[in-house]
Amino acid sequence: MTQSIRWLQDEIADRMLQKLDIVKLEAKDLLLIPDFPGAHLQFLAKRFPNASIHSAQELDASKEPLRLRVSRFWRSVFKKDTRFSLEVYLKTGRIDLPNNSVDLIFSDLLIQDLADPKRFLGECWRVLREGGLLTFSYLGPDTGKELGAELPVTGIQPKKLASPWDMHDMGDALLGVRFADPVMDMELLHLDYESPKLLIDDAVNLGLIEKPAASASTIGDLPNKLTLELVYGHAWAVGKHLAKAQNQLAYIDVNQIGRKTRSDSA
């Protein structure tokens, strides 16, 4: 997502934080992926004051407001915060953190842009500690339905989201990579536009259409609204020490088997 759509990331991050208020979790390390220059960092730092914050940096640090750069610098000194490039993750598919290193992953509007969301979920499982939480949001398949292939507009080329998963697909994928107790939720946002140019700009930045060669003023019959399907979810990393079941059989490491003795009165 680009700077012009930052308002949406901020708004959805705020809604995610409200949902996180009811979750009981003590976090020593948390991961923001992606990490964009919004208010969510300050809220998470306040919610988890003793936590180190690791982040997948979305933008070049020089583009961040000076106040935020200063805040990040002092946090890195006293809280041992670390940052890595989101671009590196998008190229390699690997989160640049060790196994079992964070207690909370906060991912705002990323999954719809990933070619393989299940790989991302697997990486989240890898870096979460036992009892850790993954919380996320993404754009669902009904996003931009007004700009479907049947739209009779010359000069507009609709695009499909990289991962048009509904919340049932995501719930199944979470269970498939061994997350426990997934909770999914969905809401629709309806955006009204005063001009075709504003709608086209947002649709391009959201990845819903190709950037048209013609100017917006020469493109007719555009809708004046846009639907965004927002999918929210969270799931827990539980039972990480147990081996994954294969062929309907669960294999348990011998080191996980303890010996229990009892005295008989008979």
Backbone hydrogen bonds, N-H to C=O, Kabsch-Sander energy under -0.5 kcal/mol:
donor,donor_aa,acceptor,acceptor_aa,energy
5,I,2,T,-1.7
6,R,3,Q,-1.9
8,L,5,I,-1.3
9,Q,5,I,-1.1
10,D,6,R,-2.5
11,E,7,W,-2.2
12,I,8,L,-2.7
13,A,9,Q,-2.5
14,D,10,D,-2.1
15,R,11,E,-1.7
16,M,12,I,-2.4
17,L,13,A,-2.4
18,Q,14,D,-1.7
19,K,15,R,-1.7
20,L,16,M,-1.8
21,D,17,L,-0.9
21,D,18,Q,-0.6
22,I,19,K,-0.8
23,V,20,L,-1.6
25,L,23,V,-0.8
27,A,25,L,-0.7
28,K,26,E,-0.5
30,L,52,S,-2.4
31,L,104,L,-2.9
32,L,54,H,-2.5
33,I,31,L,-0.6
33,I,106,F,-2.1
35,D,56,A,-2.8
36,F,34,P,-0.7
38,G,36,F,-2.5
41,L,38,G,-0.6
43,F,39,A,-1.8
44,L,40,H,-2.6
45,A,41,L,-2.4
46,K,42,Q,-1.9
47,R,43,F,-2.4
48,F,44,L,-2.6
51,A,48,F,-1.7
52,S,28,K,-2.7
54,H,30,L,-3.4
54,H,52,S,-0.6
55,S,82,T,-1.7
56,A,32,L,-2.9
57,Q,55,S,-0.9
57,Q,84,F,-3.6
58,E,35,D,-2.1
59,L,35,D,-0.5
63,K,60,D,-2.4
64,E,61,A,-1.5
69,R,65,P,-2.2
70,V,66,L,-2.5
71,S,67,R,-2.1
72,R,68,L,-2.5
73,F,69,R,-2.1
74,W,70,V,-2.2
75,R,71,S,-2.0
76,S,72,R,-2.4
77,V,73,F,-1.4
78,F,74,W,-2.3
79,K,75,R,-3.2
81,D,75,R,-0.7
82,T,53,I,-1.0
84,F,55,S,-2.6
86,L,57,Q,-2.4
89,Y,85,S,-1.3
90,L,86,L,-2.5
91,K,87,E,-1.6
92,T,88,V,-2.6
93,G,89,Y,-3.6
97,L,95,I,-2.5
100,N,126,R,-2.5
101,S,98,P,-0.6
101,S,127,V,-2.2
102,V,127,V,-2.3
103,D,29,D,-3.4
104,L,29,D,-1.0
105,I,133,L,-2.4
106,F,31,L,-3.0
107,S,105,I,-0.6
107,S,135,T,-2.4
108,D,106,F,-0.5
109,L,107,S,-0.6
109,L,137,S,-1.0
110,L,137,S,-0.9
111,I,137,S,-0.5
113,D,110,L,-2.3
114,L,111,I,-1.8
119,R,116,D,-0.8
120,F,116,D,-1.3
121,L,117,P,-2.4
122,G,118,K,-2.1
123,E,119,R,-2.1
124,C,120,F,-2.3
125,W,121,L,-2.4
126,R,122,G,-2.0
127,V,123,E,-2.2
128,L,124,C,-1.6
129,R,102,V,-2.9
131,G,237,A,-3.9
132,G,129,R,-2.4
132,G,237,A,-0.5
133,L,103,D,-2.4
134,L,235,A,-2.7
135,T,105,I,-2.9
135,T,133,L,-0.5
136,F,233,G,-2.6
137,S,107,S,-1.7
138,Y,231,V,-1.9
140,G,229,E,-3.2
143,T,140,G,-1.8
144,G,227,T,-3.6
145,K,142,D,-1.4
147,L,144,G,-2.4
148,G,145,K,-1.1
151,L,148,G,-2.0
153,V,151,L,-2.1
156,I,153,V,-1.2
157,Q,155,G,-0.5
159,K,208,L,-3.3
162,A,112,Q,-0.8
163,S,112,Q,-1.6
165,W,163,S,-2.0
170,M,166,D,-1.9
171,G,167,M,-2.1
172,D,168,H,-2.2
173,A,169,D,-2.1
174,L,170,M,-2.5
175,L,171,G,-1.9
176,G,172,D,-2.0
177,V,173,A,-1.3
177,V,174,L,-0.5
178,R,175,L,-1.5
179,F,174,L,-2.4
180,A,236,W,-3.1
183,V,234,H,-2.6
185,D,232,Y,-2.5
187,E,230,L,-2.2
189,L,228,L,-2.9
191,L,189,L,-0.6
191,L,226,L,-3.1
193,Y,224,N,-3.0
199,L,195,S,-1.5
200,I,196,P,-2.8
201,D,197,K,-2.6
202,D,198,L,-2.2
203,A,199,L,-2.7
204,V,200,I,-2.5
205,N,201,D,-2.3
206,L,202,D,-2.1
207,G,204,V,-1.2
208,L,203,A,-2.9
209,I,203,A,-1.0
210,E,157,Q,-2.4
218,T,215,S,-1.5
219,I,216,A,-1.2
220,G,218,T,-0.6
226,L,191,L,-2.3
228,L,189,L,-3.0
229,E,227,T,-0.5
230,L,187,E,-3.0
230,L,228,L,-0.7
231,V,138,Y,-2.9
231,V,229,E,-0.6
232,Y,185,D,-3.1
233,G,136,F,-2.1
234,H,183,V,-1.7
235,A,134,L,-1.9
236,W,180,A,-2.6
237,A,132,G,-2.8
238,V,236,W,-1.0
242,L,239,G,-1.3
243,A,251,Y,-0.6
246,Q,249,L,-3.1
249,L,246,Q,-1.8
251,Y,249,L,-0.5
252,I,250,A,-0.5
256,Q,253,D,-2.0
257,I,254,V,-1.5
258,G,256,Q,-0.7
260,K,258,G,-0.5
